[in-house]
Amino acid sequence: MKAMPGDRLIIDGDSDRVGEVIGVPHADGSPPYVVKWRRGGHIALVSPDSYASLVPADSAGAARAERVQPARGPRPAGNRL
């Protein structure tokens, strides 16, 4: 697994566990990564396991990762993902 700042890290495919890679201490892009979690905004040093996935910042998948958010109450009928 290789990452660059701006990539999205998703743990176990869980929409509550999505973060943005904001730091990559190793020049080759290998873990651990400094990640800012979307939910709560805390920053942590993360060594992802085999259940984690990276979505490159420059891919169409990054836009989808941006939309992954936990439900916060009922959504209006016209606002479905």
Secondary structure, 3 states (H helix, E strand, C coil): CCCCCCCEEEECCCCCCEEEEEECCCCCCCCCEEEEECCCCCEEEECCCCCEEEECCCCHHHHHHHHCCCCCCCCCCCCCC
